[in-house]
């Protein structure tokens, strides 16, 4: 039983290893400022993923930044937003936080401005709420220079999101205990039961890379494979909007 649990915890650690990104603060953020993931029930996170190529990423990144910087602050309920770019050049991701359960204003805006960025094809957006966290820190914050993971578990047909969420919840304490350089992890299931977002903060890239040297590390262990397809990559946070 202990060996099986260790094997599953190691499997959870693999997705953390595979899914990290270095956050680099943009021009909109004050030097001492930080974005904190809010765990309260009345805060909704909206994640929008824009597929790109290495050639189109700069154009789409600029368009997303322009759209959010010029308009988000005027939309009722807006709290803050971070714009990330995949280091592989294949995505731009916008993570925003909104007060309250009513996203009517955002929904109206998203159709015209967020999902219709020039040169972007098949942009996808989903709302999610932080459901479970494990942390050594005082709060779930990230800021310039931090190393943060972003991963998407896209549920397979006929699979129940809450079951995978329970498995992830069981894995999180063991991973935190196993890896001193991991400060916090946050699980954010989507409100439409389609996707589970997973984010985590590390002390440094060196701490993250040391995970692969841990005894028992097995890159073939994928605890999520029966439930979902996992998409991950390294991301730079290039702008923070408040």
N, C-alpha and C positions, 0 to 999 in steps of 0.2 A: 504494500500500500504506500509506504513512504517513498519507495523507488519510483512508483508510478506517478506520484504527485511531483517528485523532483523532475521527472521527465517532462511533465506537462508544464511546469514552471519554466523549465529551460526553453520549451517551445514558445511560451509567451515572450520570453526574453528575445527570441530570434526576431519576432516581428518588431520589437522595439529597436533592435540593432539595424534592421533593414529599412526602418522608416524615419530616421532622424533628419533634421535640417538645422543649419546654422542661421540664427536670426540676426539680421543686421538692420538696426533702426534707420528709418528714413528721415527726411527733412521735417516732417510734421511733428516729431516727438521731441519733447524736452529732454535734456540729458539725464535727469533723475526720474523721468516718468517710466511707468510700466503699465502693461495691460494685464489685468487679472481676470481669469476665467471665473465667472460668477456661478455659484452652486445653488442659488435660490431658485425656487420653483417658478417664479414669475419672470425669469430671464430666459429668453430664447436666443440661441445661436443660429445664425444662418451662414452656411458654407456654400460658396459658389465656385465650381471648378470649370475653368476654361481650357479645353485642349489646345495646344499650340505645337509649333515646330520651333527649332532653334532660330529659324529665319523670322517667323511671325511673332515670337514671344515678346520682343521689345515693343512692337506696335500695340499688341493686345494689353501688355502691362501698362503702357502709357494711357490707353483708352480707359481701362478700368480705374486707374488712379484719377484721371480727370473726372470721370463720372461720379465716383464716390466723394472726392474732395469737394466738388462744386455743389453736391446735392444732399448728401447724407445728413449733414447737420440740421437741415431744414425739415427732415421727415420726423413726425412725432414718434417718440420712443427710442430713437437712435442713441446708443451709448458709446461705442467705439468700434473700430475696425482695423484689421491688419491685412496687408496685401503681401502675398508670398509668391515667389517664382521658383519653379523647379530647376535645380541645377542641371538636370539633363535636358532642359529646354522644352519639355513636353507638356507643361501645364503652367497656368497662373491660377492661384487660389486666393479668394477673398473670404476672410472670416470676420463676421460682424456680430455684435451683441445688441439685443433690443429689449427694452423694458416692456413687461406685460405680455399677455397671451395674444393680444389682437395685432396681427401683422397686416391688417387691411391696407394701410398706407404703403407699407413696403411692397406688398403683393402688386399693387397698382404700379409702383415705380419699377419693379423688377422686370415686368414684361416689356417696357419700353426702353429701359436703359441698361439693365444688368445683363439680361440674356440676349441682347442684340448688339453686342460689341462688334465693330467692324473687323473683319478677317477672322472672327471666332466662329467655329462650327460646333454645334451640339453642346453648348454650355449647359451644365446641370447645376441646380440649386436645391438644397434641402435644409429644413429646419431641424435642430436637435437641442436637447437639454442635457446638461451635465448631470449624470445619474449616480456616479460613484467615483471617488478619488482616494488615492493613497499619497501621503506627503510627509516629508521631513521639514518642510518649510512652513512659515507662518501663513502663507497664502499661495494660491496658484497663479503666480506672476511670471511673465517673461518680458525681457527688455533687450536693449541693444547688446549684442555679444553673447546672448544665451544660446544654448543648443536645445532645440525643441523638435520633438517627433510629431509628424502628422501621418496618419494611416487611415484608410477607408476599408471597412469590411462590408462588401456588397452582398446582401443575403441571396442565397440560391433559391430557386422556386420551391415552394412548399416548406421551406425551413422557417422556424419561428425565431424572430429576433431576440425575444426575451430569454430563450434558452442559451444562445451564444453570449448574451450579456451576462448571464449567470456564470458561465465558464470564465469569461474575462475577469469578472469580479473576484472569482476564487483565485485566479493567477496573480492578481496585482500585488497583494501583500508579500508573497514569496519573492517576486522580482525585486521589490524595493529592498528586502532584506539581503538579497544576493548581490546587489550592485550598489556599493556605497556612493558612486557618482551620480546616481539617479535621485533627483530631488522630489519630483512628484509625477504622478500619472493621472490622467483624467479620461473617463469613458463617457461618450456623448452619443447615445442612441438617437436616431432620427425619429421625428414625430409620426412619420408615415410607415415605420417599420421596415424600411428598405436598406438602411445603412447604419453602421456603428462607426463613429469617428473616435480615434484614439490619439491623444496628445500626451507628451511627457517632456519634462525639463531635465537637462543634465548639467553637471558642473562645467564640463568641458568636452570637446571632441575627443581628447585623449582618454577620458573616463569611458566614453561611449565605445571607442575602438577596443578598449581592454576587455570588453565583454566576450569577444571572440576567443580570448585566451583562457577563459575560465574552464576548469575541469568539467567534463560532462556536456560541454556545449555541442549541440547536434543540429546542424543546419537543415537536416531532413525532417525534423519534427515540426509539423504544422497542425497545431491543435484545432485551428479554425476551419480546416479544409472540408470537413463534412457539412459545415454551415454556410460558408461564404467564400467569395473570392476576395483576396486582399490586394489592394493597390497601395503602393508606398513609394517614397522617394525622398531625396534631400531637397530642402527648400530654404531660400534666403528670404527673410522678411525685409522688404525694401521700403515699406511705408507704414506708418501708424496714423490713423485719422481719429480725431475726437470731436 
